[in-house]
Amino acid sequence: MNNFESNNYTLPNNILAEKIILATVLKDSESINFILENLSVDSFFDEVHKVLFQAILDLNVENKAINFTSLINSLQDKGLLNKVGGINIVMDLVREVVIVGNLSDYISLVQEKFLRRNLISLGYQLIKLGYVIDNSLEDVFEVIEKGILDLNQKKVSTTLVSSKVFLEDTLTELKSISQNSNLPGLATTFHDLDAMTQGFQKSDLIIIAGRPSMGKTALCLNLLQNIAQDYDLPMVLFSLEMSRQQLVYRLLASDTEISNTRLRSGRLNTIEWSKLHDSIERLSKLPVFIDDIPNITIFEIRTKIRKLKLEHGDIGVIIIDYLQLMHSSNKSENRVQELSELTRSLKITAREFNVPIIVLSQLSRAVETRTNKRPLLSDLRESGSIEQDADLVLMLYRDDYYNSDLPEKNVTELIVAKHRNGPTGTVKLKFNPVLTKFSNYSY
């Protein structure tokens, strides 16, 4: 950073905007809450301004009045008054700075310069890493991924929207929904699930969890096909467990209603060959993309999504199978911290690309030790952050898997265990294990 400045360059900053923000809060203490939502001490470039803003924050935490007098007293008590240049510096700030325009405009200016400084710092870090041949390219890319994710988290919107504007927008949206029979989200074609969730919403992180053999992958393939057929939007499946070939056979078995075993044998009769040709012709027209590279990172996923979006426009749904096979780019102290970082990154990705992301997840073995084996949110394996970051948690349970003498077979309970914007409950689906296919339940 010093090398950059010594080459007659100055790091991005806007000293006037920083002064205006400080002067505003000293003249109008109520503005502190809005400022705190958008700026931190590090957002300021000038070292004196950092000290002044920290002192203002301390007054706010201590529930003391924020004004010229209280700030001077606080700086004096902490031995910082001389460090900022004395009482005249603070007095000039209040007396000479003329506040013109909206506060949000000045906050945006300061925050933009702060992010640019962070970007420059990241650039210098990468340059140094590029010269260190002991660092693998994978390690360098991990640093890039973490740096970009950190910048995205620091990037905040400072645009205020008045109640008049957002309420009018909401009314327009509601009128549009009332005049359109379609759901506000992407319909899954599973009617009871759609009635409860109103479809999969953009920017949601959706977790589909279950014990092994409950049908998680089968359900995600059914969702992939159903949504692609109805909306003609690109659908992406990142499969960390199964190969592309295995997934394709499952997809064909579900669509042709020919068992996976018969398809793999290649011993099909004339009618079945005809079904297979029709199915391949139909499915090949769907904008479905499958990536079966194991150990894929969040950075690689985001890169591929960005490229797909540039080439094909809006994306329908992104599916990841499954969470516990993913690894973070950062070296975490334990697996719980690593999964916490993964789910947080996935939620950020869903919001950034404004697309629902469905992530399959294993459940803890603790389910098997209970008499009632229906899963609970606490069974989400290894991390409470999955529950925290998810907007929708769906859990699969098949009673006949544990109780073979049940009169009704192949019924799957899809438990809506968490729904951030709606009700929870249970919906039933029929499951054909031979075809690995889900369908609506007939009551």
C-alpha angles and dihedrals in degrees: 000000000000090000089056093053094043090060089070092267124125121210114249112276143142109212094177092055090049090052092049092052092050092045091049095055091047091052095039112028092185089071092069093085093056092045091050091054090060111025140047131192090265090057088075118083102196112080093218090052090052091055092047093048092048090052090051090050090051090053090050093050090049090050091239126146114272111222142111095281097046091047092052091048092048093050091047094049090052095045092244102115095092090044091062093046102267135281093309092066092058092041092052090049092058097036103042106033111095113206111220126169131001122332090226090063092058092044089053090052093051093044093049092053090047091054092047090053089051090050091052090049090051090049092054090048090054093047090055091047090051091061094049102086092188088071113086119227088245090060090049092051089050090056089049091050094049092045093051092045090050090050091050090052091050091048107096133176114246097182112119117211118200121231089245092059100044094042091051089049090050091050091051090050092049092050090051091051093047091053093047123067091206121102119255088240134043110292117231093199088237094117101203092047092048091049091055099041101028086228130300109311126221116261092017123136106219122193120200107192136179146133119274116290094022091115104257095145092042090053093049091051090050090050091047092054097040096051094041091053095048100041106025090222125141111268121198127200119189105195115192095169110037129047123242090251093054091050093048092053090051091048092050093047091053094046099042095035088228114131119256089238093056092046092052092048091055089216099129129153123232094268092049093049088052091050090049094052091048091048094050091048091050097043093045089065093058116099093237121146124191126195114187100177108136122225093025115172130224089249091057091046092051092047092052093046091051092051092047091049091052091050101040108019122226117023122221105208137342117213126193120193104220142000100200091058091058124094129202121239090230125077104246126192092235143001094260092059090045093053090046090056091046095052092045090051091048091052091050089050092051090053095043094053093033092229133124111254117203115201123187116218138187121234126228120268087240086089090070093056095059127086090225103051098187105127125248131201088255088064093069101123123254100337140062087194089077089066092042098051098037121096093195129022118192120185124195121217130173113190094194089060088070100025111045095179095066114128092223115058134195097021115145122200111214103201115203094209097169130021114170094194104029150015129316126220142110132291126188128229132182114237127201105200093190093057094028087229132144124206139173116288117243112219 
